[in-house]
């Protein structure tokens, strides 16, 4: 993880080291936050954010499920992300939008605490490592079960819920594996600690359905569409644990992980013990899509017009340039709502300038 220069907080760009919250922030105590993981790739047309609108849509839906009204429109968040990437001089990066309940009244009732919004971006390589991405990873079925909809909301990408994944990740790491697979409360295959899972048998691709307490991954949906476009059959159904061991191929998908072959589960080799043919075809096609080399899916890429914003606007500590403190023409955002900008206040805050759509 390589540190960038600036982070967007409540409508202002602030130096990375100044992006701080109060110790009594509600989300620190009770996990009241939602987030997204998004990637931007270097393409011939410039830095391009993969399925940006879909990620922002899911962020808003997750926030709504946990009663957290986001005080910025989708277009304002999109513009802020473009600005952040350009001002940091990033060609490819991982992007983390985060919405949290901030510092306010203590206690479980959250609705009187302010809603704070943060967007960070930094250079981050393959989540499970380049070698795993190319040669495959070793995976263990965790003893921890995936949260179910009777207790929380698996379809929301919420911060507190990820303690479930943290436990599974630690368990499998200490056992010497690269990643975990969690079963649902019925014992069916659910997902990885941070990825969706696919099984290939006799040329047909199978993946757990949304009723199995999975997060409906945006990369998952992309791979399903690409696979069908390539002529593969894709079936969403419950999967028994034994089907993992009997599979010809297994692979996992996620924004951070991208598409990673699974070559071993619970010390059992999968298929030949090497990435399979279907997995390799999908991985290659998906990589072309991400880097803008497949025109069929260009609509999935939100290109950042770096030249229109890079180097423009004030640097930390210099103060705003006349007429440049607005988000999409609405004037300065920081401080316009009650409590907004408090976390980002102090020396170094850079007023936001809208990126070109």
C-alpha positions as CSV (number, residue, x, y, z in Angstrom):
1,X,0.0,0.0,0.0
2,X,1.6,3.3,-1.2
3,X,0.4,6.4,0.6
4,X,-1.1,9.2,-1.6
5,X,-1.0,12.9,-1.0
6,X,-4.7,13.8,-0.4
7,X,-7.9,12.3,0.9
8,X,-11.4,13.8,0.4
9,X,-13.3,14.4,3.7
10,X,-16.7,16.0,3.9
11,X,-16.2,18.1,0.8
12,X,-12.6,19.1,1.2
13,X,-9.3,17.6,0.1
14,X,-6.9,17.2,3.1
15,X,-3.4,15.9,3.4
16,X,-3.3,12.2,4.0
17,X,-1.8,12.5,7.4
18,X,-4.5,15.0,8.5
19,X,-7.4,12.8,7.6
20,X,-8.5,12.0,11.1
21,X,-11.7,11.4,13.1
22,X,-12.6,11.9,16.8
23,X,-12.0,9.0,19.2
24,X,-15.7,9.1,20.1
25,X,-16.8,8.6,16.5
26,X,-19.9,6.4,16.6
27,X,-18.6,4.1,13.9
28,X,-15.5,3.3,15.9
29,X,-17.6,2.0,18.8
30,X,-20.5,0.4,17.0
31,X,-19.5,-0.4,13.5
32,X,-22.0,2.1,11.9
33,X,-20.4,2.6,8.5
34,X,-20.8,1.4,5.0
35,X,-18.1,1.5,2.3
36,X,-17.1,0.4,-1.2
37,X,-14.0,-1.0,-2.8
38,X,-13.4,0.4,-6.3
39,X,-10.5,0.2,-8.7
40,X,-9.2,2.6,-11.3
41,X,-7.0,1.2,-14.1
42,X,-4.6,2.8,-16.6
43,X,-6.0,2.6,-20.1
44,X,-5.2,4.2,-23.4
45,X,-8.0,6.8,-22.7
46,X,-6.5,7.7,-19.3
47,X,-7.3,6.4,-15.8
48,X,-10.6,4.6,-15.9
49,X,-12.8,3.7,-12.9
50,X,-14.4,0.2,-13.3
51,X,-18.2,0.3,-12.9
52,X,-18.0,3.5,-10.9
53,X,-21.7,4.2,-11.0
54,X,-22.6,0.7,-9.9
55,X,-20.3,1.1,-6.9
56,X,-21.8,4.4,-5.9
57,X,-25.3,3.1,-6.3
58,X,-24.5,0.2,-4.0
59,X,-22.9,2.6,-1.5
60,X,-26.2,4.6,-1.4
61,X,-28.2,1.4,-1.0
62,X,-26.0,0.1,1.8
63,X,-26.3,3.5,3.6
64,X,-30.1,3.5,3.2
65,X,-30.4,0.0,4.6
66,X,-28.6,1.2,7.8
67,X,-30.5,4.6,8.0
68,X,-27.6,6.7,7.0
69,X,-28.6,9.5,4.6
70,X,-25.6,10.5,2.5
71,X,-25.4,14.3,2.3
72,X,-23.9,14.3,-1.2
73,X,-25.4,13.3,-4.5
74,X,-24.0,10.4,-6.6
75,X,-22.7,13.0,-9.1
76,X,-21.0,15.0,-6.4
77,X,-19.2,11.8,-5.1
78,X,-18.3,10.9,-8.7
79,X,-16.8,14.4,-9.2
80,X,-15.0,14.2,-5.9
81,X,-13.4,10.9,-6.9
82,X,-12.3,12.2,-10.2
83,X,-10.7,15.2,-8.5
84,X,-9.0,13.0,-5.9
85,X,-7.4,10.7,-8.5
86,X,-6.3,13.7,-10.6
87,X,-4.9,15.7,-7.8
88,X,-3.0,12.7,-6.5
89,X,-1.5,12.1,-9.9
90,X,-2.7,8.4,-9.9
91,X,-2.9,6.4,-13.1
92,X,-4.2,3.3,-11.4
93,X,-5.4,2.9,-7.9
94,X,-7.7,1.4,-5.3
95,X,-10.5,3.7,-4.2
96,X,-12.3,3.5,-0.8
97,X,-15.5,5.6,-0.3
98,X,-16.5,5.4,3.3
99,X,-19.7,6.7,5.0
100,X,-19.8,6.6,8.8
101,X,-21.7,7.9,11.7
102,X,-19.4,10.5,13.2
103,X,-18.8,11.9,16.7
104,X,-22.1,12.7,18.5
105,X,-24.2,11.4,21.3
106,X,-22.9,8.1,22.7
107,X,-25.1,5.1,22.7
108,X,-26.5,2.5,20.3
109,X,-29.2,4.9,18.9
110,X,-27.3,6.4,15.9
111,X,-29.7,8.8,14.2
112,X,-28.5,11.9,16.1
113,X,-24.8,11.4,15.1
114,X,-23.7,13.2,11.9
115,X,-23.0,11.3,8.7
116,X,-19.4,11.8,7.5
117,X,-18.2,10.9,4.1
118,X,-14.6,10.1,3.1
119,X,-13.0,9.0,-0.1
120,X,-9.4,7.7,-0.2
121,X,-7.3,6.4,-3.1
122,X,-3.9,4.8,-3.2
123,X,-1.8,2.5,-5.3
124,X,-2.5,-1.1,-4.3
125,X,-1.5,-4.3,-6.1
126,X,-3.2,-7.6,-6.3
127,X,-5.0,-8.3,-3.0
128,X,-3.9,-11.9,-2.7
129,X,-0.6,-11.3,-4.5
130,X,0.5,-11.4,-8.1
131,X,1.7,-15.0,-7.8
132,X,-1.7,-16.2,-6.5
133,X,-3.4,-14.3,-9.3
134,X,-1.3,-16.1,-11.9
135,X,-0.7,-19.5,-10.4
136,X,-3.7,-19.9,-8.0
137,X,-4.2,-19.8,-4.2
138,X,-4.7,-22.2,-1.4
139,X,-8.0,-21.9,0.4
140,X,-9.5,-23.3,3.6
141,X,-13.1,-23.7,4.6
142,X,-13.5,-21.7,7.8
143,X,-15.2,-22.9,10.9
144,X,-16.9,-19.5,11.1
145,X,-20.2,-19.3,9.3
146,X,-21.2,-16.3,7.1
147,X,-23.7,-13.9,8.8
148,X,-27.3,-14.4,7.7
149,X,-30.2,-12.1,7.1
150,X,-31.9,-13.0,10.4
151,X,-29.2,-11.0,12.2
152,X,-27.7,-8.5,9.9
153,X,-28.0,-7.5,6.2
154,X,-25.5,-9.5,4.0
155,X,-26.5,-7.4,1.0
156,X,-25.1,-4.3,2.6
157,X,-21.4,-3.6,2.5
158,X,-21.2,-2.5,6.1
159,X,-18.1,-2.0,8.2
160,X,-19.1,-3.8,11.4
161,X,-20.2,-6.9,9.5
162,X,-16.7,-7.5,8.3
163,X,-15.6,-8.8,11.8
164,X,-17.2,-12.0,10.4
165,X,-14.7,-12.0,7.6
166,X,-11.8,-10.9,9.9
167,X,-12.3,-14.0,12.1
168,X,-12.3,-16.3,9.1
169,X,-9.2,-14.6,7.6
170,X,-7.2,-14.9,10.8
171,X,-8.2,-18.5,11.2
172,X,-7.1,-19.5,7.7
173,X,-4.0,-17.4,7.8
174,X,-2.8,-19.0,11.0
175,X,-3.4,-22.4,9.3
176,X,-1.1,-21.4,6.5
177,X,-3.7,-20.7,3.7
178,X,-4.1,-17.7,1.5
179,X,-7.9,-17.2,1.9
180,X,-11.0,-18.5,3.5
181,X,-14.3,-19.9,2.3
182,X,-17.3,-19.3,4.5
183,X,-20.4,-21.5,4.5
184,X,-23.9,-20.1,5.2
185,X,-26.1,-21.1,8.1
186,X,-27.4,-24.1,6.2
187,X,-23.9,-25.4,5.4
188,X,-24.0,-24.4,1.8
189,X,-21.0,-22.6,0.2
190,X,-21.3,-18.9,0.6
191,X,-18.3,-16.8,-0.3
192,X,-14.7,-15.9,0.6
193,X,-13.7,-13.5,3.3
194,X,-13.8,-10.7,0.7
195,X,-14.6,-12.5,-2.6
196,X,-17.4,-14.3,-4.4
197,X,-16.8,-17.9,-5.4
198,X,-17.4,-19.9,-8.6
199,X,-17.2,-23.6,-9.3
200,X,-16.6,-25.1,-12.8
201,X,-17.7,-28.6,-13.5
202,X,-18.1,-30.2,-17.0
203,X,-17.7,-26.8,-18.6
204,X,-20.6,-25.2,-16.7
205,X,-20.0,-22.4,-14.1
206,X,-21.9,-22.5,-10.8
207,X,-22.0,-19.8,-8.2
208,X,-24.0,-19.4,-4.9
209,X,-27.2,-17.4,-5.3
210,X,-28.1,-14.2,-3.4
211,X,-30.3,-16.2,-1.0
212,X,-27.1,-17.8,0.3
213,X,-26.2,-14.6,2.3
214,X,-23.6,-13.5,-0.2
215,X,-22.7,-9.9,-1.0
216,X,-23.9,-9.3,-4.6
217,X,-20.5,-8.5,-5.9
218,X,-20.1,-6.1,-8.8
219,X,-17.1,-8.1,-10.1
220,X,-19.3,-11.2,-9.7
221,X,-22.0,-9.7,-11.8
222,X,-19.4,-8.7,-14.4
223,X,-17.9,-12.2,-14.6
224,X,-21.4,-13.7,-15.0
225,X,-22.2,-11.4,-17.9
226,X,-18.8,-12.0,-19.6
227,X,-19.0,-15.7,-19.2
228,X,-22.5,-15.8,-20.8
229,X,-21.3,-13.5,-23.6
230,X,-18.5,-16.0,-24.2
231,X,-21.0,-18.9,-24.5
232,X,-20.5,-20.5,-21.1
233,X,-23.5,-21.7,-19.1
234,X,-23.8,-20.0,-15.7
235,X,-26.0,-21.4,-12.9
236,X,-26.8,-19.6,-9.6
237,X,-27.7,-22.3,-7.1
238,X,-26.9,-23.6,-3.7
239,X,-23.6,-25.5,-3.6
240,X,-22.7,-28.3,-1.1
241,X,-19.3,-28.2,0.4
242,X,-18.2,-31.5,-1.3
243,X,-18.8,-29.8,-4.7
244,X,-15.8,-27.7,-4.0
245,X,-13.6,-30.8,-3.8
246,X,-15.3,-32.4,-6.9
247,X,-14.9,-29.3,-9.1
248,X,-12.8,-29.2,-12.2
249,X,-12.0,-25.6,-11.4
250,X,-12.7,-23.0,-8.7
251,X,-12.0,-19.3,-8.8
252,X,-12.8,-16.3,-6.7
253,X,-13.7,-12.7,-7.7
254,X,-13.7,-9.3,-6.1
255,X,-12.7,-5.7,-6.7
256,X,-9.5,-6.1,-4.6
257,X,-8.7,-9.7,-5.6
258,X,-10.0,-9.3,-9.3
259,X,-10.1,-12.9,-10.5
260,X,-8.0,-15.5,-8.7
261,X,-7.8,-19.2,-9.4
262,X,-8.2,-21.6,-6.5
263,X,-5.9,-24.6,-6.9
264,X,-6.3,-26.2,-3.5
265,X,-9.0,-26.4,-0.8
266,X,-8.5,-28.0,2.6
267,X,-5.3,-29.7,1.3
268,X,-7.2,-31.2,-1.7
269,X,-6.0,-30.2,-5.2
270,X,-8.7,-28.8,-7.4
271,X,-8.8,-30.5,-10.8
272,X,-5.2,-30.7,-12.1
273,X,-3.9,-28.5,-9.3
274,X,-3.3,-25.7,-11.7
275,X,-5.6,-22.8,-13.0
276,X,-8.1,-24.4,-15.4
277,X,-9.0,-23.5,-19.0
278,X,-12.3,-21.7,-18.2
279,X,-10.7,-19.7,-15.4
280,X,-7.8,-18.6,-17.6
281,X,-10.1,-17.6,-20.5
282,X,-12.2,-15.5,-18.1
283,X,-9.2,-14.0,-16.3
284,X,-7.7,-12.9,-19.6
285,X,-10.9,-11.5,-21.0
286,X,-11.6,-9.7,-17.7
287,X,-8.1,-8.2,-17.6
288,X,-8.7,-6.8,-21.1
289,X,-12.0,-5.3,-20.0
290,X,-10.4,-3.7,-17.0
291,X,-7.7,-2.0,-19.0
292,X,-10.0,-0.8,-21.8
293,X,-8.8,-3.3,-24.4
294,X,-12.3,-4.8,-25.0
295,X,-14.6,-2.2,-26.7
296,X,-17.6,-4.3,-25.9
297,X,-17.5,-3.3,-22.3
298,X,-16.2,0.3,-22.6
299,X,-19.5,1.5,-20.9
300,X,-18.2,-0.1,-17.7
301,X,-15.2,2.4,-17.6
302,X,-15.6,5.9,-16.2
303,X,-12.6,7.7,-17.6
304,X,-11.0,10.4,-15.5
305,X,-10.1,13.6,-17.4
306,X,-6.8,14.2,-15.6
307,X,-5.8,17.1,-17.7
308,X,-8.8,19.2,-16.7
309,X,-8.1,19.1,-13.0
310,X,-4.5,17.9,-12.3
311,X,-2.4,20.7,-10.9
312,X,-5.4,23.1,-10.7
313,X,-6.8,24.6,-7.6
314,X,-4.9,25.4,-4.4
315,X,-2.3,23.2,-2.7
316,X,-2.5,22.6,1.0
317,X,-2.2,25.7,3.0
318,X,-2.4,28.2,0.1
319,X,-6.1,28.9,0.4
320,X,-8.8,28.7,-2.3
321,X,-8.5,30.2,-5.8
322,X,-11.3,32.6,-6.5
323,X,-14.4,30.8,-7.8
324,X,-12.9,27.3,-7.4
325,X,-14.4,26.1,-4.1
326,X,-17.5,24.3,-5.4
327,X,-18.8,20.9,-6.0
328,X,-20.6,20.7,-9.4
329,X,-21.2,24.5,-9.2
330,X,-23.0,24.5,-5.9
331,X,-20.4,26.5,-3.9
332,X,-18.2,25.2,-1.1
333,X,-19.4,22.0,0.4
334,X,-17.2,21.9,3.5
335,X,-19.1,23.4,6.4
336,X,-22.5,23.8,4.6
337,X,-24.2,21.2,6.6
338,X,-24.1,21.0,10.4
339,X,-20.9,19.3,11.5
340,X,-19.6,19.0,7.9
341,X,-16.0,19.5,7.5
342,X,-15.1,19.3,11.2
343,X,-13.0,16.2,10.7
344,X,-11.4,17.9,7.7
345,X,-10.9,21.3,9.3
346,X,-7.6,22.7,10.3
347,X,-4.5,23.6,8.4
348,X,-4.1,21.9,5.0
349,X,-7.7,21.5,4.0
350,X,-8.1,22.1,0.2
351,X,-11.5,23.2,-1.0
352,X,-13.0,20.8,-3.5
353,X,-13.1,21.7,-7.2
354,X,-15.5,19.7,-9.3
355,X,-14.0,17.3,-11.9
356,X,-15.1,17.4,-15.5
357,X,-17.9,14.8,-15.9
